[in-house]
Amino acid sequence: MPHARVYWNGPGNPLGKLHRAGIREFERHGWTCAPLDADVLPAIWWSSRRAGDFPICGPGPLVRPLPHAYTDVVDDKLLLARLLAASRIDPPSCAGDDLAALDALPGPRVYVKHRRGVKGQSVRPLACDAALRWLSEQSPAQRANFVVQAEVPPALLPDGRRFVLRSHVLVIARARAPSAYVHRDVVVLPHAAPDSDGTQASHVSQAGRGHPPPTLLADLGAEHPAGSAWAQLPSLVYELLRAAAAGLLPPPDAPRDEGSLLYSLLGLDLVVDRSGRLVLLEANSHPAIADGTMAAVPRSVYDNLVGGVLRLLVLPHLEDRAPDASGWERVADGWAG
């Protein structure tokens, strides 16, 4: 079956994750809306949690996301915590069924997260003794689905709110020369309530209402609590990918479809601690694009991101043109081993 620059409206839209302006960007490069029964395969499938789980070898788009079985290594919060246990880029963590390790985590508060939770769902900020009590009340099978993160003593905005950073990382999983890039548009997302409130909205970034508008890190001055975050980000991403590479990347000699290219677009959630150190909270291989928890982010951020993926990943592969990495910072080579 031939490949074509197509998408369609309805179930299984290969560009269904994108906002309208993102689809228009594809249309400017020749993509058209095809009927659902069109006898073609899409040239690219934008990564989605509910669809687009293609094998590395078999029928599918030319440019296809890494299969979920590979990206689980970052999506599954418990697997990721285990991989990063020896690093300093994430908070001290333990499995929900390791109650002795939980008791040893630094307090006074921890975050109990479901290993598959998304968009702030199933996140419980609890005092250490309350977390221990809550997990003890769950069955062993239920406890095994949770990870416990020690609280990161946060840097605060001038109005006393916490904030998180959202960064996007493009992994291009070529068999012999994988590469990765960090997008320069890093979003700063303030919490809905000041830290002093002690409510869910003060501790969980997606909780509550009335969030101040997001801003871009590049628009903030060096005096901002996140002022040094960008300088630390590429090395943090390097450490993340180095820890995850064995599970994230298919073996170099694994069979692949001729002409296909595997990739993953990761969304990273990060915080800055009181000392100014950048800390990874979690990663997501199906990050929201201008909707859900990112609905308030300026649309231009996602216009730039979609255009950047097109120019760096998609068009060079389809047209044999030189990649355009403007807007991206390449992660140092060597992380893939």
N, C-alpha and C positions, 0 to 999 in steps of 0.2 A: 504494500500500500504506500503511495507516495506521501511525502511530507509537504506541507504548505503553510504559509503565514496566515493562519486562520484562528479564530475563536468562535464561540457560538453563545447564544443566550440560552439560559436554562441549566438543567443539571449537568454537572461535570464540565463547566466552562473552564478551559485551561488558563484563562486570565481572570477567573471569577473572584480571585482574592484582591484584585486591584480596584482602586477608585476610578471614577470616570476619566479623570485627566490622565491617569496612567494608561488606560486603554487607548485614549487618543494619541498618546505618545507612540504606542505600538502602531496605530493606524498611520501615523506619519511616515512610518518605515515599511508600509506595504501590507500590514495585517488587515484582513477583512472579516466581516461577520458571515459565517457559513451556516447553512441549514444543519440541524442536528444529525441528519442522515447522510451528510457529505462523506464520500468515500475517500477521505484523506486523514492523515495523522497530523496533529499540530506540530509546528517547528519547535515550540517551547511550551512547557507546562510550568506555570508559576506555582511554587510550593504551597500546598494546602494540607491542613490536617485531615480533612474528610475525603480528599480525592487526590489522584496523582501519585499513588504509591506504585511506581513501576520498577520492574527488576532491572539490574544493571545490564542484563543481556536478554533481549526479547523485544517484542513489538512495543513501541512507545515513541514519544517525541525525540527529536534529535538532541535537544537540550533539555535534560530531565533532572529533577531533584534527586538527590541521594535517597535510596529507599528508607522507609521508616525504621527498618531493622538496624540501619547504620546510624541514623540521627537520634535514635533512642538513647545513645550514649550521652547526649547533651540534654535531650528533652526530659529524661527521667531524672528527677532531682536527686534521688538516692544514688543512682549509678554515678552521676556527676560528682556528688560529694565524696564518694569512695575514690574516684579517680584523682580528685584534687586534694586528698587527705594530706599529702606530703608537701603541698604548696602553701604559699601565704597569700594567694589571690582571692580566697573565699573565706567566709567565717568558719571558725571551728564548728564541726557538725558531727552528728552520729545518727545511726539508724534508729527508727522509732521503737524497735524491739530490743534495743541495747540499753536497758534502763540504767545499768551501772555506768556506762559511758555518759549518759545524759546527766547523771548526778555530778559528773566531773566537769561538765561544761561551765565556762565562766558565766556568771549571772550579771545582774539579777533577773534578766528576762531572756527568754528564748522564743523562737518562732517555730511552731509545729506546722509543717507543710505536707500536704498529700504529694506523693512522688509524681503524680500525673496532673496536679492542679494547674490551672491556667487562669489568667486575668484576675489574680488575687483570690480566687476561690479556694476554699479549704486551707486558709492561712489563719493560724491562731497565735497571736502574741500573748504569751503567758509567763507568769513568774515561774521560776524553775520548779518549785515544789508543786505548783498547780499543773504544770506540764507533766510532771512525773505521775501525779495523781490521775490526770485525765487519761494518759496512755495506759496506766495500770488497769483502768476500767474497760479498756478495749480487749477484744480477743487477740490471741497471738497472731492470727492471720491478718486482722485489721492493723495491728501495730506495725506489721512488716511493710505496710503501704505508706508509711510516713517517714520523713526525715526531720531532724531537729537541728536548727541552726542557732548558734549563739548570736545574741544581738550585737550588732556593730555600733559602738558608741558614735553617734552621728555628728557630723558637722551640721550646723543649723543655718538657715537663712536669717537675715536680720530680723524678720518678724517671728522668729522662733519655730518655724516649720522645718520639718525634714524635707528632703527631696531625693529623687532617684534620677539616674541618667539612663537613657536608652541609646544604645549604639548598635549599628548594623555592620555585620561582617560577611563578606562574600568569600566562600571557599570554592575554588575551581579545582575539581578533583580529577585532573588529568592523571592517567595511569603512571607515568614516569616522572612528571614534574608538577605536582600539586602546588597551588599558590593560594594566598589569602590576602584580602584587602579590607581595611577599615574605612567606612565612609566618614567623611569629615563633618557631616551634619549630625552632631550629637545633641540629643534633646534633653533639656532639664525640666523635670516634672515635679512641681511642689505638691506636698500633701495637702489634704483639704483642711486639716485642723492643726493648730500649734502643738508642739510636742508636750507642752505643759498640760494639755487637756487630758492626756492619758486615755483617750478613747481609741476605738478601732481605727477611726479616720486619721488619728495622729500617728499611728504606727504602721498602717498598711496603705501603700500609695494609691491603690485603686478604690479604697473605701471612702464613704462620705460624699458630700456634694459641695459645690462651690469652690472647686479647685482654682487657684490663681492660674492664669494662662501659662502654658509652657513657653520656654524660650530656647534659643540655640546657645550651646556652650560658647561658640565662637563670638557671640554678641556680648558676652559678659567679660568684665575686666579681670585682671590678674588678682585683684583684691577679693573677688567673689570666693566663697568657700570651695567651689569646684575649679578655681582658677588653674590649678596644676594638673587637672585630670587628663587633659589631652596628652600631655607629655608622658604620662604613665600608661596610656591606653594600648599602644601597639605592643609593648612588652608584656602586658597582662594577657592580651589576645594570643601572643606567641606561647605563653605558658599554658593557657587553656587548650590550644590546639595541640601542643606537644603532648599533653596528658591524654587527650581524647583521640589522637590520630589513629591508634591501632584499632579502635572500634568504629571511628567515623569514616575512614577511608577503606574502600575495597582493596584487597591485595593487588599489587601492580600487575600480576600475571593472571588475574581473574578475567574470564572471557567477557568482552563487551561488544555491543553492536557496532559495526563499522560506521564511522561517522558520527557516533553519539558523543555527548559530553555531559558529564555529571557535575552537579554543583549543589551547594546549600547556602541559603541566605539566613544567617543567624541574627536574632535579636538578643542583645545582652542587656540585662538590668543590673545596674551598678550603683554603689553609694560611695560617698567620701567620708572617712572617719574623722575624728576630731584632730588627728595629727596631719590630715591632708592626704592620707593614703587611699588609693582607689581600691575598692573591694567588689568582687563579683558576687551577686546574689543568685542569679540563675540565668540560664540560656534557653532559647526557644528557636526551633528550626522552622516555625511557621508564624513569624511575627506579624502582628496586626498592621495593616496598611490603611491609615486614615480612617479607621473605624474602631469600635470597641473602646479599649482603654486608651487608644491613640487618636480618638475622634477630634480632640481639641488641638492637636498639633497642627501648625500651619500647613496647608496643603502643599505649599511649595517644597517642604521637606521631602514629601513623598514623590512629587514631580521629579525632583533632583535624583532621588534614589532609584526610581524606575528608569529614568533616562540613563543614569550611571550604569545600571545593570545591563541595559541594552548595548551601550557603547563599549563596555569592558568585556562582557561575556557573550551576548547573543549575536550581535552583528558581526564581530570578528570571526565567529565560528561558521556562520551561514554564508558570509561573503568573502572569506579569506582576506579580511582587512586587518590592519594593525589595531591592537586593542588601544582604547583611549581610557587611561586611568585618571583623568582629571576628576577631582572631587574625592579621590580615594588615596589612602596611604597604604603602601604595600607592607605586609608583615614580613619581617626578616625570614629568609629561607632557613631551612634546617628543622622546622617544627615537625615535619612528617617523618623524620628519622633517616 
